[in-house]
Amino acid sequence: MLEVLRKQYIDTKKSMNVIITLLIILGACFVPTFLAKIVPLGKYQQIVVGTIVNASLISVALYTKGNIKTIAMATLPSMSTILGGVLFSNITLYSKLMIPAIWLGNFALILIFKVLFVNKKINYVISGAVAILVKVALIYGGFLIMSSLVNIPEVAKNTLSTSMGVTQLITATLGTLLIYTTVLFTKKNNK
């Protein structure tokens, strides 16, 4: 597995790798904490923030290498979201219980995408679809397990069900498609 995490879609120089990593950290960590507080997006907030975070996760798979970066980037967005306390302000307690499933889902998205697209050179869309479905299955499965073990008020349960299922599917898909434009641009410029 460590060998898989050491590969990049495009091998970059160390200085460029640092810049890319900083941009990914900005998208994955600071956006959930600060964007939600600065720009009131109303009911679209989770879609916008989730799309940016998922685009950052796919960028980790494509443009970074190393297990520490991968693990850090898989875990930091959910911590940032909880610390920001804006997206799930009324159900933060229950969303905190979802953190392990979110970490697992994020790591799976990065790892599966890296294995399929970066390492095995499988089509981007197919690689993305498989990685997204596994991520959503892990996160929603975590929600189902949590909701069977914890007595969650019905309103919070409905909100979390949507957030950990359909919304995850939408934001992971949009984030993956957003980064696909950079992949197409990179391919075009490398020819």
C-alpha positions as CSV (number, residue, x, y, z in Angstrom):
1,M,0.0,0.0,0.0
2,L,2.8,2.4,0.8
3,E,4.1,2.0,-2.8
4,V,0.7,3.0,-4.1
5,L,0.8,6.2,-2.0
6,R,4.2,7.2,-3.3
7,K,3.1,7.7,-6.9
8,Q,1.7,10.9,-8.4
9,Y,-0.3,11.5,-11.6
10,I,2.4,14.0,-12.6
11,D,5.7,13.8,-10.8
12,T,6.6,17.3,-9.7
13,K,9.6,19.0,-8.3
14,K,9.8,19.4,-4.5
15,S,9.0,23.1,-4.6
16,M,5.9,22.6,-6.8
17,N,4.9,19.7,-4.5
18,V,5.0,22.1,-1.5
19,I,2.9,24.6,-3.3
20,I,0.3,22.0,-4.4
21,T,0.2,20.6,-0.9
22,L,-0.4,24.1,0.6
23,L,-3.3,24.7,-1.9
24,I,-4.8,21.3,-1.1
25,I,-4.6,22.1,2.7
26,L,-6.3,25.4,2.0
27,G,-9.1,23.7,0.2
28,A,-9.5,20.8,2.5
29,C,-8.9,22.4,5.9
30,F,-9.5,26.1,5.9
31,V,-12.5,26.1,3.6
32,P,-14.7,24.1,5.9
33,T,-13.8,26.2,8.9
34,F,-13.7,29.7,7.5
35,L,-15.7,29.8,4.2
36,A,-18.9,28.8,6.0
37,K,-18.5,31.7,8.4
38,I,-17.5,34.3,5.9
39,V,-19.8,33.5,3.0
40,P,-23.4,32.7,4.0
41,L,-24.5,30.1,1.4
42,G,-27.6,29.0,3.2
43,K,-28.9,25.6,2.2
44,Y,-26.1,25.2,-0.4
45,Q,-23.3,25.5,2.2
46,Q,-22.7,21.8,2.6
47,I,-22.7,21.3,-1.2
48,V,-20.2,24.1,-1.8
49,V,-17.9,23.2,1.1
50,G,-18.2,19.4,0.4
51,T,-17.4,19.9,-3.3
52,I,-14.3,21.9,-2.4
53,V,-13.2,19.3,0.2
54,N,-13.8,16.4,-2.2
55,A,-11.9,18.2,-5.0
56,S,-9.0,18.5,-2.5
57,L,-9.2,14.8,-1.7
58,I,-9.0,13.9,-5.3
59,S,-6.1,16.3,-5.7
60,V,-4.3,14.5,-2.9
61,A,-4.7,11.3,-4.9
62,L,-3.4,12.9,-8.1
63,Y,-0.7,15.4,-7.1
64,T,0.8,14.4,-3.8
65,K,2.7,11.4,-2.6
66,G,3.4,9.9,0.8
67,N,1.4,8.1,3.5
68,I,1.5,10.9,6.1
69,K,0.1,13.5,3.7
70,T,-2.6,11.1,2.7
71,I,-3.7,10.3,6.2
72,A,-3.5,13.9,7.3
73,M,-5.6,15.1,4.3
74,A,-8.2,12.3,4.9
75,T,-8.7,13.3,8.5
76,L,-8.3,17.1,8.6
77,P,-11.4,18.2,6.7
78,S,-13.9,16.6,9.1
79,M,-12.0,18.0,12.1
80,S,-12.1,21.5,10.4
81,T,-15.8,21.2,9.8
82,I,-16.5,20.2,13.4
83,L,-14.3,23.0,14.7
84,G,-16.0,25.5,12.5
85,G,-19.4,24.3,13.8
86,V,-21.4,25.9,11.0
87,L,-22.4,23.1,8.7
88,F,-23.9,20.9,11.4
89,S,-24.5,23.5,14.1
90,N,-27.7,22.0,15.4
91,I,-26.5,18.4,15.3
92,T,-22.8,18.7,15.9
93,L,-22.8,16.2,18.7
94,Y,-24.1,13.4,16.4
95,S,-21.9,14.5,13.5
96,K,-18.9,14.1,15.8
97,L,-19.8,10.5,16.1
98,M,-19.5,10.2,12.4
99,I,-15.8,11.3,12.3
100,P,-14.3,7.8,12.1
101,A,-16.6,6.8,9.2
102,I,-15.8,10.1,7.4
103,W,-12.1,9.5,7.9
104,L,-12.4,6.0,6.5
105,G,-14.5,7.2,3.6
106,N,-12.1,10.0,2.7
107,F,-9.1,7.7,2.9
108,A,-10.9,5.2,0.7
109,L,-11.7,7.9,-1.9
110,I,-8.0,8.9,-2.0
111,L,-6.6,5.4,-2.0
112,I,-9.0,3.8,-4.5
113,F,-8.7,6.7,-6.9
114,K,-4.9,6.6,-6.6
115,V,-4.8,2.8,-7.1
116,L,-7.2,2.8,-10.1
117,F,-6.3,6.0,-11.9
118,V,-2.7,6.9,-10.9
119,N,-1.3,3.4,-10.6
120,K,-3.4,1.2,-12.9
121,K,-4.2,3.9,-15.4
122,I,-7.9,3.0,-15.5
123,N,-10.2,5.7,-17.0
124,Y,-10.7,8.8,-14.8
125,V,-14.5,8.6,-14.8
126,I,-14.6,4.9,-13.9
127,S,-11.9,5.3,-11.2
128,G,-13.8,8.3,-9.8
129,A,-17.1,6.4,-9.8
130,V,-15.7,3.4,-8.0
131,A,-13.9,5.5,-5.4
132,I,-17.0,7.7,-4.8
133,L,-19.3,4.7,-4.4
134,V,-16.9,3.1,-1.9
135,K,-16.6,6.4,0.0
136,V,-20.3,6.9,0.2
137,A,-21.0,3.3,1.2
138,L,-18.4,3.5,4.0
139,I,-19.8,6.8,5.4
140,Y,-23.4,5.9,5.0
141,G,-22.7,2.5,6.5
142,G,-21.1,4.2,9.5
143,F,-24.2,6.3,9.8
144,L,-26.4,3.2,9.8
145,I,-24.3,1.6,12.5
146,M,-24.2,4.8,14.6
147,S,-28.0,5.3,14.3
148,S,-28.6,1.7,15.4
149,L,-26.4,2.2,18.5
150,V,-27.3,5.8,19.5
151,N,-30.7,7.2,20.1
152,I,-30.8,10.2,17.7
153,P,-33.7,12.6,17.6
154,E,-35.7,12.1,14.3
155,V,-34.9,15.5,12.9
156,A,-31.1,15.0,13.4
157,K,-31.4,11.5,12.1
158,N,-33.1,12.7,8.9
159,T,-30.5,15.5,8.4
160,L,-27.6,13.2,9.0
161,S,-29.0,10.5,6.8
162,T,-29.2,12.9,3.9
163,S,-25.8,14.5,4.7
164,M,-24.0,11.1,5.0
165,G,-25.7,9.6,1.9
166,V,-27.1,11.7,-1.0
167,T,-25.1,14.8,-0.2
168,Q,-21.8,12.8,0.1
169,L,-22.6,11.3,-3.3
170,I,-23.3,14.7,-4.9
171,T,-20.3,16.5,-3.4
172,A,-17.8,13.7,-4.1
173,T,-19.1,13.6,-7.7
174,L,-18.9,17.4,-8.2
175,G,-15.4,17.5,-6.6
176,T,-14.2,14.7,-8.8
177,L,-15.6,16.4,-11.9
178,L,-14.1,19.7,-10.9
179,I,-10.6,18.2,-10.7
180,Y,-11.2,16.4,-14.0
181,T,-11.0,19.7,-15.7
182,T,-7.4,20.1,-14.4
183,V,-6.6,16.6,-15.6
184,L,-7.9,17.4,-19.1
185,F,-5.9,20.7,-19.1
186,T,-2.8,18.9,-17.9
187,K,-3.1,16.2,-20.6
188,K,-3.7,18.9,-23.3
189,N,-0.6,20.9,-22.3
190,N,1.6,17.8,-22.0
191,K,1.0,16.7,-25.7
